[in-house]
Amino acid sequence: MLRFFTAGESHGEALIANVSGLPAGVPVAEATIDRELWRRQQGYGRGGRMKIERDHARILSGVRHGLTIGSPIAMLLENRDWQNWSESLPVGQGDSEKHKPVKSPRPGHADLAGALKYNLPEARYILERASARETAARVAAGAVAKQLLATLDIEVLSHVVQVGHERLSRSVSFAELQALAAREEVLLNCADEESEQRMKAEVDAVLRTGDTVGGIFEVVARNVPPGLGTYANWDERLDGRLAQAVMSIQAVKAVEIGDGVLGASSFGTSAQDEIGYARTAEETAALASKFTKFTRAGNHAGGLEGGISNGSDVVVRGHLKPISTLRRPLASVDFTTREPVKAAYERSDVCAVPAAGVVGEAMVALTLAAAALEKFGGDSLTELRRNYEGYCEQLRNF
Ligand SMILES: Cc1cc2nc3c(=O)[nH]c(=O)nc-3n(C[C@H](O)[C@H](O)[C@H](O)COP(=O)(O)O)c2cc1C
């Protein structure tokens, strides 16, 4: 069973990611993980912290000579900012004069709900863990999952389809997503230049006014074989598992599979993907899916029907609310005096949609990797691949 968890606080010494359940023999490289971490740190509208941190995942266990060995993989990501916080967030008692309390909760952040829940007099410890700094550890775990998926030829990428009011104006090919992921400079991770410039202007506008924006990222997974997940039990449906994984990303408030939102206002005759079959050599050569000769007229379903992958690209969108730390802070209440005050402000992003997309890739990759391991099993990559290839053969002969 593939499992992962993270530990660590935003301004603590380090983040930790632990991934267990991978078969032995999967190639895993720190450089590949670091590239994903770098991608998470990019994007127009990020806060100053991104200039301090240059994330590196140090693998402590589970990988030897470049290959997984079947035991849990532990990774350590040091927080460079720790040097500025070691006195205010010590593990021991420390000097209370040096603490940096968060005195007024920010509407939209976990500050108030967390302080009430954990019975804490202010929100410092709440935001330390609720903060999206934690997503760096998720991206490290997701990068390991991606390397497993690569052995099955599955690739997971993302792009930004909306920032504030500005939308991507055309459809984008998978090759364009691959080119985006290879870029050395990331603006808003949008493949269409004209749309990206409009998105940038939207970020500029909120930068000027002390506001923030949200948006929508789209994750696309290619070469997912039909048959991952099942309708047999509610909690085994792959659509539900993906929705939970993506919804768990900080600030994501809606998750869409394929054209889910549009589908709600469409008619049944236009919202489904009609089924055909490649009979001629020509039709076979033009097949979008490498798994089966059954064809689909489109992909409104986002690659999922009945909670099962159907062989088309798996498409999941995460809708982000605007960042809740504001230079123009909203009304709040002082934790101690209970007097009305403005909400706390700490250095912050004004737009995090491209980064959230990279986190979305990680969460989708981890979910697909778990589902693939459930279906194909195997304690070694050789065994996994044998099972996978046997299944592909079965699909071809169907
Ligand atoms: C990549 C990423 C970066 C984020 N950066 C910030 C930030 O700089 N400031 C902030 O207030 N919220 C930021 N957020 C959102 C908060 O972490 C989130 O709103 C908060 O934890 C409350 O959780 P909720 O919005 O899911 O309810 C970011 C989210 C993501 C995914």
Ligand as a Chemical Component Dictionary entry (heavy atoms), coordinates in Angstrom:
data_LIG
# 
_chem_comp.id                   LIG 
_chem_comp.type                 NON-POLYMER 
_chem_comp.pdbx_formal_charge   0 
_chem_comp.three_letter_code    LIG 
# 
loop_
_chem_comp_atom.comp_id 
_chem_comp_atom.atom_id 
_chem_comp_atom.alt_atom_id 
_chem_comp_atom.type_symbol 
_chem_comp_atom.charge 
_chem_comp_atom.model_Cartn_x 
_chem_comp_atom.model_Cartn_y 
_chem_comp_atom.model_Cartn_z 
_chem_comp_atom.pdbx_ordinal 
LIG C1  C1  C 0 1.350  27.040 -3.170 1  
LIG C2  C2  C 0 0.521  27.811 -2.188 2  
LIG C3  C3  C 0 1.036  28.966 -1.639 3  
LIG C4  C4  C 0 0.274  29.710 -0.726 4  
LIG N1  N1  N 0 0.810  30.845 -0.214 5  
LIG C5  C5  C 0 0.088  31.580 0.680  6  
LIG C6  C6  C 0 0.611  32.775 1.232  7  
LIG O1  O1  O 0 1.723  33.205 0.897  8  
LIG N2  N2  N 0 -0.156 33.457 2.125  9  
LIG C7  C7  C 0 -1.391 33.012 2.521  10 
LIG O2  O2  O 0 -2.045 33.643 3.323  11 
LIG N3  N3  N 0 -1.914 31.878 2.010  12 
LIG C8  C8  C 0 -1.207 31.151 1.122  13 
LIG N4  N4  N 0 -1.740 29.980 0.612  14 
LIG C9  C9  C 0 -3.084 29.556 1.046  15 
LIG C10 C10 C 0 -3.154 29.174 2.517  16 
LIG O3  O3  O 0 -2.160 28.245 2.865  17 
LIG C11 C11 C 0 -4.542 28.656 2.878  18 
LIG O4  O4  O 0 -5.520 29.558 2.458  19 
LIG C12 C12 C 0 -4.677 28.450 4.382  20 
LIG O5  O5  O 0 -3.797 27.435 4.805  21 
LIG C13 C13 C 0 -6.094 28.110 4.842  22 
LIG O6  O6  O 0 -6.522 26.930 4.234  23 
LIG P1  P1  P 0 -7.807 26.903 3.295  24 
LIG O7  O7  O 0 -7.734 28.102 2.417  25 
LIG O8  O8  O 0 -7.669 25.639 2.503  26 
LIG O9  O9  O 0 -9.020 26.920 4.163  27 
LIG C14 C14 C 0 -1.021 29.254 -0.341 28 
LIG C15 C15 C 0 -1.522 28.078 -0.902 29 
LIG C16 C16 C 0 -0.776 27.358 -1.831 30 
LIG C17 C17 C 0 -1.340 26.113 -2.423 31 
# 
loop_
_chem_comp_bond.comp_id 
_chem_comp_bond.atom_id_1 
_chem_comp_bond.atom_id_2 
_chem_comp_bond.value_order 
_chem_comp_bond.pdbx_ordinal 
LIG C1  C2  SING 1  
LIG C2  C3  SING 2  
LIG C2  C16 DOUB 3  
LIG C3  C4  DOUB 4  
LIG C4  N1  SING 5  
LIG C4  C14 SING 6  
LIG N1  C5  DOUB 7  
LIG C5  C6  SING 8  
LIG C5  C8  SING 9  
LIG C6  O1  DOUB 10 
LIG C6  N2  SING 11 
LIG N2  C7  SING 12 
LIG C7  O2  DOUB 13 
LIG C7  N3  SING 14 
LIG N3  C8  DOUB 15 
LIG C8  N4  SING 16 
LIG N4  C9  SING 17 
LIG N4  C14 SING 18 
LIG C9  C10 SING 19 
LIG C10 O3  SING 20 
LIG C10 C11 SING 21 
LIG C11 O4  SING 22 
LIG C11 C12 SING 23 
LIG C12 O5  SING 24 
LIG C12 C13 SING 25 
LIG C13 O6  SING 26 
LIG O6  P1  SING 27 
LIG P1  O7  DOUB 28 
LIG P1  O8  SING 29 
LIG P1  O9  SING 30 
LIG C14 C15 DOUB 31 
LIG C15 C16 SING 32 
LIG C16 C17 SING 33 
# 
